[in-house]
Structure formats: C-alpha cells, structure tokens
Amino acid sequence: MKEDKDKEKEELTEEEIYKLIEELKKQKSNKKIAISLGFLNHPNYIVHLMISFIMNILLSAVVFGLGSGLNQKIVIMNPLGFFIAITLLTVVENFVKILFFKYFPRVMMMSFGSLNVVLQIVILFIIDKLIEVGFHFTSFEALVMFSIIFSIFRFVLSNYIRKISILRRIKWN
C-alpha cells in the first residue's frame, strides 16, 4: 500500500512539474507579446531596425518641415549630418529601449511613454553635442518640442503599422 501511495505522489509531482513548465512558457510568451506590442514593429529585429530607421527619417523630416513652415527653425543641418544623426538616434534608442524593457519593464509600462520621450531627449542632446558634421538644434526648447511632436507622430505611425501587420495575419512568434 505504501508503494501505491508513493507512486501516486511521484505521478502527481511529475504532472505538477509539467503544469508548472507549461505555465512558465505561457508567462514567457505573454511577456514577449507585451514587449512586441509596446516596442517592436516586427518580430525580426533587423526588419524592425529598418522600419524604425525609415520611420525616423520620414517623421523627423516632417517635424523639421512643419517647424520650417511655421518659421520656427528647429535644427541647423546638412544632409550628411541629418543622416548620421537619425542613424545614431535609431541605433542608440533601440539599444537603450531594449535594456530598459529588459531590466525595468514595469517602469516602462507605468510611464505611458513619458520615459521614452525623456530618453529620446537625452539621446538627441548627446547626439547634438557629439556630431560636428552639421546637425545642431537651435535651442534646448526646440529639442524638447521636436522630441514630443516626433514621439506623437511615431506612436501613431507605429500603431498603424502594427494594425496593418495584424490584419494581414503576420505571425509574431
């Protein structure tokens, strides 16, 4: 009789272990989904970087154009400086956001994007100081306004891209 009870206990513990493993797999995939919905434009990271780079070029040009149309010079630049600055912005921002999503996911989610804007302001400030080729914001206020407007436009465009991807049933695993 004791042997039967021991076998039952072993079987139950094995089943429990399998159940726990399945629950852990589900939790891991849920975290993946949360990060992909909050940050990634595509499950393939290289494609995500390409999409981010193209979006950053287009949207920054739009924001600079809006400023120019309103006679508010946001940045003094030449084409090479613009290309270098946006490349650095894309690479550094993606790297920093990955680190923040990995180590501070709760803070990133609770900030509702405001931490993203602050990170972007800091990154752009550093890029402005590092690049001597021809990319300088006219003032700190211009940098902050650019970051806020740029982030709003990018949020809208990113959500639109994700919506199109989901509607076309692109697999996100």
C-alpha positions as CSV (number, residue, x, y, z in Angstrom):
1,M,0.0,0.0,0.0
2,K,2.8,2.4,0.8
3,E,4.3,1.7,-2.6
4,D,1.0,2.6,-4.3
5,K,0.8,5.9,-2.4
6,D,4.4,6.7,-3.2
7,K,3.8,6.0,-6.9
8,E,0.8,8.3,-6.9
9,K,2.8,11.0,-5.2
10,E,5.5,10.7,-7.8
11,E,3.0,10.8,-10.7
12,L,1.3,13.8,-9.2
13,T,4.5,15.7,-8.8
14,E,5.5,14.9,-12.3
15,E,2.2,16.2,-13.5
16,E,2.6,19.3,-11.4
17,I,6.0,19.8,-12.8
18,Y,4.7,19.6,-16.4
19,K,1.9,22.0,-15.5
20,L,4.4,24.5,-14.0
21,I,6.5,24.3,-17.1
22,E,3.5,25.0,-19.3
23,E,2.5,28.0,-17.1
24,L,6.1,29.3,-17.3
25,K,6.0,29.0,-21.1
26,K,2.8,30.9,-21.2
27,Q,4.1,33.7,-19.0
28,K,7.2,34.0,-21.1
29,S,5.2,34.3,-24.3
30,N,2.9,36.9,-22.6
31,K,6.0,39.0,-21.8
32,K,7.1,38.7,-25.4
33,I,3.7,39.8,-26.6
34,A,3.7,42.8,-24.2
35,I,7.1,43.9,-25.4
36,S,6.3,43.4,-29.0
37,L,3.1,45.4,-28.7
38,G,4.8,48.2,-26.8
39,F,8.0,48.5,-28.8
40,L,8.7,46.2,-31.7
41,N,7.3,47.0,-35.2
42,H,8.3,43.5,-36.5
43,P,9.3,40.2,-34.8
44,N,12.5,40.1,-36.8
45,Y,14.8,42.6,-35.2
46,I,16.7,43.5,-38.4
47,V,13.4,44.3,-40.1
48,H,12.3,46.2,-37.0
49,L,15.5,48.3,-37.2
50,M,14.9,49.0,-40.9
51,I,11.3,50.0,-40.3
52,S,12.4,52.2,-37.3
53,F,15.1,53.9,-39.4
54,I,12.8,54.7,-42.3
55,M,10.1,55.9,-39.9
56,N,12.7,58.1,-38.0
57,I,13.9,59.7,-41.3
58,L,10.4,60.4,-42.6
59,L,8.9,61.7,-39.4
60,S,11.9,63.8,-38.4
61,A,11.8,65.4,-41.9
62,V,8.1,66.0,-41.4
63,V,8.6,67.7,-38.0
64,F,11.5,69.8,-39.3
65,G,9.3,70.7,-42.3
66,L,6.5,71.7,-40.0
67,G,8.8,73.9,-38.0
68,S,10.2,75.5,-41.1
69,G,6.7,76.1,-42.4
70,L,5.8,77.9,-39.2
71,N,9.0,79.9,-39.4
72,Q,10.4,78.1,-36.3
73,K,13.8,76.8,-37.1
74,I,14.3,73.7,-35.1
75,V,17.6,72.5,-36.3
76,I,20.6,73.7,-38.4
77,M,21.7,70.8,-40.5
78,N,23.1,69.5,-43.8
79,P,22.1,66.2,-45.4
80,L,25.1,64.2,-44.1
81,G,24.6,65.4,-40.5
82,F,20.9,64.6,-40.8
83,F,21.6,61.1,-42.0
84,I,24.3,60.5,-39.3
85,A,22.0,61.9,-36.5
86,I,19.0,59.8,-37.5
87,T,21.1,56.7,-37.8
88,L,22.6,57.2,-34.4
89,L,19.2,58.0,-32.9
90,T,17.7,54.8,-34.3
91,V,20.5,52.5,-33.2
92,V,21.1,54.0,-29.7
93,E,17.4,54.4,-29.0
94,N,16.6,50.8,-29.9
95,F,19.5,49.6,-27.8
96,V,18.6,51.7,-24.8
97,K,14.9,50.8,-25.0
98,I,15.7,47.1,-25.1
99,L,17.8,47.4,-22.0
100,F,15.0,49.4,-20.2
101,F,12.3,46.9,-21.3
102,K,14.5,44.0,-20.1
103,Y,15.5,45.5,-16.7
104,F,12.7,47.9,-16.0
105,P,9.6,46.6,-17.8
106,R,7.2,47.8,-15.1
107,V,8.6,51.3,-15.1
108,M,8.4,51.5,-18.9
109,M,4.8,50.4,-18.9
110,M,3.8,52.6,-16.0
111,S,5.3,55.7,-17.5
112,F,2.9,55.5,-20.5
113,G,5.6,56.7,-22.9
114,S,6.9,59.7,-21.0
115,L,10.1,57.8,-20.1
116,N,10.6,57.1,-23.8
117,V,10.4,60.9,-24.5
118,V,12.8,61.7,-21.8
119,L,15.2,59.0,-23.1
120,Q,14.9,60.4,-26.6
121,I,15.6,63.9,-25.4
122,V,18.8,62.8,-23.6
123,I,19.9,60.7,-26.6
124,L,19.3,63.6,-29.0
125,F,21.1,66.0,-26.7
126,I,24.1,63.8,-26.7
127,I,23.9,63.3,-30.5
128,D,23.7,67.1,-30.9
129,K,26.9,67.6,-28.8
130,L,28.8,64.7,-30.5
131,I,28.1,65.4,-34.2
132,E,30.2,68.2,-35.6
133,V,29.3,67.5,-39.3
134,G,26.2,69.6,-39.4
135,F,23.3,68.8,-37.1
136,H,22.6,71.1,-34.2
137,F,19.3,72.0,-32.5
138,T,18.7,75.8,-32.3
139,S,17.9,75.6,-28.6
140,F,17.0,73.1,-25.9
141,E,13.4,74.1,-26.2
142,A,13.5,73.2,-29.9
143,L,14.9,69.8,-29.0
144,V,12.2,69.2,-26.4
145,M,9.4,70.3,-28.8
146,F,10.9,68.1,-31.6
147,S,11.0,65.1,-29.3
148,I,7.4,65.5,-28.1
149,I,5.9,66.0,-31.6
150,F,8.2,63.3,-33.1
151,S,7.1,60.8,-30.4
152,I,3.4,61.5,-31.0
153,F,3.8,61.1,-34.8
154,R,5.9,57.9,-34.3
155,F,3.4,56.4,-31.9
156,V,0.5,56.9,-34.3
157,L,2.5,55.5,-37.3
158,S,3.8,52.5,-35.2
159,N,0.3,51.6,-34.2
160,Y,-0.9,51.9,-37.7
161,I,2.0,49.6,-38.9
162,R,1.2,47.1,-36.2
163,K,-2.5,47.2,-37.1
164,I,-1.8,46.5,-40.8
165,S,0.5,43.7,-39.8
166,I,-2.1,42.1,-37.5
167,L,-4.8,42.5,-40.2
168,R,-2.6,40.7,-42.7
169,R,-2.1,38.0,-40.1
170,I,1.7,38.2,-39.8
171,K,2.9,35.8,-37.2
172,W,4.6,37.5,-34.2
173,N,6.3,34.4,-32.7
